[in-house]
Amino acid sequence: MHIAYRIPFFFRISAACLALAVLCVMPCRAADLPRQEAERILQDTYIIAGYVGLNGESDYAGKPQNVILAALFGAFDAKMAYVFEQDRRKEAGEKPLPASTPLFTVAGRALAPSQVLLRSETPDMFKGLSERYTAFISREALELSALRYTGHAVTRHTAPEGTEFFGNVILNDTGYFVCIDGLGDLPQEPGLRQVTPIDGGFTLRGELLQVMGGDENAKPKHFQLVLTPGDAPGTWKRQYAETPDR
């Protein structure tokens, strides 16, 4: 697939999210999940569901390759959000993000931008590989990304099979080479309406709202996202589902 990479959903609130990612390193109690954090988790989950077709525990439990697939996409999306934010700051004449700014922080561990590299940043790393391979994701980045985006810990590294959006993945001793040429915009985006504490977690509910290019007269669909504690403190396992129009 050779189309322009979308402006990441994450990037639309990139500055706030990057700051929040640094701050949100401890688990939240059921009664005080900040709305910004709930929206970030929702957006992360919706992006993976929309582009990779993985909706959460029904797809992750007992399926470690799916966990890795979601983590690869999540790490790539986080890096693209970082790149877009740096480009925006440059065009606006603002100072760049400090070199110490992580892509995200999860379970008290920060993911450095250097752990997810684009071909344009380090072309020598990709010598001998097809031009389809556009990013390198380290093993550490994969492990942190899996915790953040799926709530699952990776205990065994393996290269998942290619999908509609991924070519074949190459795994070596240092990490993963992936083919992600680009993705178009999703026709809808989730609007969070309610956060309800449940035992040890939350249920998030809301509507899928039409964005530019969609049918403005279409009735909004509804979604439900259930969060339960993940494998590391401050992480969430998820189950995302969409419901018919009401």
N, C-alpha and C positions, 0 to 999 in steps of 0.2 A: 504494500500500500504506500503510494508516494503522494501524499497530500500534506499541506502545511499543518504543522503541529498547532493544535488549539491553544488559545490562551488558557492556562489551567484554571479550573474552577477555584483551586486553592489560591491562585494568584490574585483573584478579585479582591481578596482581603489579605494580601500577602504580608504587608508590613505588620498588621495585627497578629496574623497567625504565626509569623516568625518569632515575634516577641512572646506570644503565648506558648509556643513550643518550648522556649527556653525556661519559662516559669513553671509550666505544668509538669513537674517531675515527680510529684507525690500523688498517691491515690486520693481521689475525692470521696468524701462520705456521701451516702445516698441522698442526704437532704441538701447538699450544697454543690452540685455539679453546675459550674458557671455556664450561663447560656452560650457564651462564645465557645467554650470547650465542647458543649453539646452540638453546636452547629458545625464545628470542625470535624468531629467524629462522624456526624451525618454526611457531610460533604465527602470526606474520605471514603466512606462506605458506598455512597451513591456513585461516585466516580468509578470505583472498581466494579460495582454491579453493572453499571452502564457500558463499560468498555471491555471488561474481561468476562462478564457474565457469571461472576461469583457473588452469591448473595449472603454468605456467612456460614454459620455452623452446619447447615445442611450440605454445604459444599466442602467445608474444611475438615470436619470431624472424621478422622480415619483416612484422610486424603492429603497426605503431606505435600504431594506435587502441586495441588491447588493452593495450598498455603504459600509455597514458594512462588508460584505464578503471581498471586496477588501481591506478594512482597516485592517482586521485581518491578511490577508496574507501579506500585506505590513509591518505591525509591526513585524511579525515573521521573514520576510526576513531581515529587518533592524537589528534585534537582532542577527541573524545568521551571518551577515556580521561583526558585532562587535566581536562576538565570534571567527570567523576565523581570524580576524585581531589580536586579543589578542594572539591566538595560534601561528600565524606567528611570532609575535614579540618575543614570548618566545623561539621558535625554533631557531630564528636568534640571540638570546642573546641580544635583544634590550629591552629598558624599556617598561613596559606596558603602555597602554593608561591611562592618569590620571582618577581618579574616577569621576571627574567632566565632562568628555567627554560625551555628549549626543548621543543617537542613531541618532537623527536629531533635527533640530530646525525649527519650522514652525510658521509663524505669530507671531514671537517674543517669542515663548514658546519652551522650550527645553524638550525633552523626555529623561528621565533618563533610563539607562539600567535596573534599578530595577523595572521599570514599565512593563517590558516584561520578564517573568521568565520561564526558561526551567525546565522540571521535574528534570533533573540532578542537578540543582542548589538548589532546595527546595523540596526534595521528600516528606516532611511532608505535604506540601500544597495539594498534590495529593492523600493523603490517602483516601481509599474508592472509588477511581475512577479507571476505567479500565486503563490498561497500555497503551491503545491507546491514552490517553490524554497526550500530550507531552509539552504543553506550556500554560501559563496563561498570559493574556493580560488585563491590568487594563482598567477601563472605560475611564480614562483620556488618556491613551495610544491610545485607540480606537478612541477617538475624534480627537486627534492630527494626527493620522495616516490617518483618513478619509480626513482631510483638505489637508494633504500633497499629498496623492495618488489619490484623486478624485476631490478635490476642493470643496467638499460639507461638510457642517456642520451637525453633528449628533444631532438631537433634541430629539430623542427617542431611547433608547437602546432596542434591540430585538435580539434574537438568530436566525440567518438564518438557513435554512435547510442545511443538509449535501450535499456535491457534490462529484465528483470523487476524489478530493484531500483533502476534509475535511470530517471528520466524523461529527456526530451530535455535535453541539456547546452547551455548558452549560453556562448559564448566571446567575450570582448571584448579590448580592448587591455591590460587589467590582469589578467584571470584568468577563472575558470570559475564559473558559477552552476549548481548541481546540485540535483536532486530526490532526496533520500534521506529518506523519511518515517520509516523505522524497520525493524528486522529482529528476528525472534525468535531464540531460543537455538538453537544447533546441538545435535543429540542426542548428539554424541560430542565428545571432545577428545583430542588426541594426547598419548601418553605416550612420551617419548624413552627408548630403551633402549640405543642404541649410536651412537657417533660414530666413523667410520672415516676416517682421512686418505686421500685419493687425490691424484693429481698436481695440486698447486696448489689443492686444495679438499677436500671432505669428502662422505661419504655418511652420512646420518642415517637410522636405522631405529627402529621402535617399533610400538606398538599404538594403535588408536583405542578409547578407553575410553568406556563409557556414562556419561552424566551424568543428572541428575534429569529424569524424564520419558521416558527411553529404556527399552528392554527390558533389565532387569537380568540376564536369563538368556541373552541373546544372546552368542555367542562374539565376542571382539574381532577386528576387522579389523586388518590390518597395513599400514604405509605405508613408503615409501622416499622420501627427499628428497635429491637430488644437488645439491651446491653447486659452482659453478665461478666463477673470478674475474669480476667485473663490469667495467663500463666505467670505473669510477673506483676508486681505492685504497680498500680496506676495504668494498667492496660485492660482492654475490654474485648471479650468475644462478642460477636454480633450476629443478629439474624435479621435480614432486611426483607420486607415483603411489600408489594404494591397491591392495592385493593381497587375494585371497579369504582367508577363514578357513583357518587351518591346524590 
